[in-house]
Amino acid sequence: MWKLIVDRVLQNISSLLSLTILFLIIAGTGKVWGFWIYLTTVLVYQVVSLLYILPRYPAYLELARVRRERRSDVKKWDRVLVFLLMGVTFLMYGMAAYDVGRAHLSQLPLWLAPLGILLYAAGTALNQWAMIANPHFEKGVRIQTDRAHQVIAAGPYRYVRHPGYLGSLLGFVSFPLIVGSGVALLGSALCMLGMMVRTGYEDQTLRMELAGYAEYAQAVRYRLIPYIW
């Protein structure tokens, strides 16, 4: 358990270090307090959540191992969409950095930062809940014939068909609010649009290729956002 926590935190620190370097270069200053609050939120939440999850849900360990494996049968369109999503995510980061560090075009009120932290925690918790409920929660879209892929209707999957993606949407909204950049909300909107496109393609693939999914989709009406879509 401790090894996984340390590994995950170190991986996160490595990714966040790259993001920090990029952010500070674009911002041109280290006086970007909202960004430091965001980094602290990410690291503290991960440690606390893993300390809670791992002793209670050992299957989380196995899924973490599976998610590290590279898969050759991931849908080609998904590889393209993931690449584009990464691009617009970095665009959102860049827009925020330029705004809060140099341009100061759209500083958001401070009271939105705690709301952003709550949205980040809620989105990440929803993503983790989906991982606990779904042993097929891999990074790429594919029909997992090697892992006896089947429909999961437990946990958050009782309410929406793609709860992990809904968690990602909340995460995209949370970043600009915590950092304090209204301009970055435009980048956030692009990220959300990209995630909705991916949801639509994945849902169509599962309907066509995964046994029982069409019936599940009739029972759980909403793909991503309850009562909307």
N, C-alpha and C positions, 0 to 999 in steps of 0.2 A: 504494500500500500504506500509506504513512504517513498519507495523508489519511483512509483508512478507520479506521486505528487511532485517530487523534486524534478523528474523529467519534464512533466507538463509545465511547471513554473519556469524551468530553464528554457524550454522551447518558446514559451510566451515572452520571456525577457529578450530572447534573441530577436523575435519578430518585432517586439516593441522598440528595441534599440534601433533597428533599421528605420522604423516609423519615426522615432524621435529625431534621428539625424536628418531625415528628409524634412520633417516639420520645422526644425530649427533653422535649417538652411533657407527654406522658403520664407519663414517668418522674419529672419534676420535678427532675432533677439531671443533671449531665454526667458523674458518676462511675459510668458504666456501661461498664466496661472490656471486657466481652465483646462489646458492640455495636461498639466501636471496632475490636476485633480482626476482627469480621465485615466491616466496611467495608473495612479494609485487605486482607483476604483477597480480597474481590470485585475490587477495583481491581488488585491485584498479579497475580492470576490472569489477569484479562482481558488485560492488557498482554503478559504472558509467553506466553500461549497464542496470541494473535494474531500475535506475532512468529514463533512456530513455524509456525502454520498457513498464513498468507497466502503466503509464498514457495513453499510446497510444493503448495498446492491453490488455484490461481487461480479455480476454479469457485466457491469460497467468496465471492469478491467479487461475482460475478453473483447468487448467491442472496441476499446481503445487500441488493442493489439491489431484487430482486424482492420481498423481504419487506417493504420499505417502502411498496409500492403498496397502495392500498385496493382491495378487491374487492367488487363488488356481489352476487356469487352465493354468498357464504359462507352456510352453512346457518343458518337463523334460530335453531334450537335451540342452535347453537354460540355465537352471539352472547350468548344468555342465560347459558349455562354459563360463558363467559369472564367475564362481568360478575359472576356469583356467586362464581367463583374469586377474582377480584380482591378481592371483599368479605371472604371468609374469610381471605385472605392478610393483609389489613390487620388483621383481627381477631387473627390470630396475632401480628403485630407489636405490636399494642396490649396484648395479654395479657402478652407478654414485657416490654414497657416498664413496665407497672404493677407487675409482679412484682419485677423487679430494681431498680426505682427507688423504689418506695413500700412495697409489701406484704411483700416478702421471704418469700413463702410456700413457695417450693420451689426454693431454690438448688441447682443441680446441681454435682457435684464437678468440680474443675478439669481432671481427667484426661480428661473427656469433650470438652473444647474441641478438643484436637488430633484426636480422632476426628471431630468435626464438620467440621473443616477438610478432613480426608481425604475425608469423604462429599461435601462441597461440590465439591471438585476432581474427584472421580470422577463425580458427577452432571453437572457442567458439561462435562467431557471426553466423557462418553457422548452428551450432547446435541449437542456439536460434531461428534463422529464421525458421528452420524446425519445432520447437515446436510451433511457432506462426501460421504457415500454417497448421499444422496437429493436430487436437484435440485428435487424437488417439496415440500420441507420448508417450507411456508408457515405463516403464523400462524393462519389460519382454515381450517376444514374445508370443502372444496369439491372437486368433480371438475374438474380443471384441463384442460378440453377445449381451451383456448387455448394450452396448453403441452405438448400431446401426453402427457397424464398416463398413466403406466404403473406397473406393480408394480415395486418395488425389492426385490431379495432379496440385496443385497451388504452388506458391512460388518456392523454390529450387527443388521441385519434378517435375518441368518441365524439368529439366536437368539431374538429376540422381535419381534413385529410392530409394536410402538410403542416403540422404544428411547428416543426423545426424551422421552416421558412418564415412562419409568422414571427417566431423569436428573432430571426435575422432582421425582419422589417423594424421591429422595436429597437434593435441595436443600431440600425441606420439612422433612426430618428434621434436616438439618445446622444450620439456623438456631437452634432452641432449644438445641442442644448447645453451640454456640459462644457464644451469649449467656448461657447458664447458667440457663435458666428451665424448670422442669418443667411449670409451668402452660401455657406456650406449646406444649408437646407436644400438648395437647388441640386447640389451633388447628391444629397441624400435621396431626393426624389428620383434621380436617375438610377440610383442603386435599387430603390424599391421597385421601379419599373422593370429593371432587369431581373429581379427576383420573381416578379409576377410572371414574366415571360417564361422563366425556367420552370416555375410551378405548372404553368399550362402545358408545356411540352412533356414534363414528367408525368403529369396526370393522364395525358393522352396515351403515353407509352404504356403505363400500368393498365389502363383500360383495355388496351389491345393485346398485351402480352402476359399479364399476370392473372392466373386463374382466380376467380372470385372477386376481383377488384371492381368490376362493373356493378355487381350486386352491392358491394360495400359502398360505392359511390351513390347508389340510390338511397341507402340508409343514412349516410352522412352527407348532407347536401352540399356543404361549403368546402371549397378547396383550401382557402387560405384565411379569409376574414369572416368570422361568424356573422350571419344575417346580411352579408354584402356580396361575397363572391367565393 
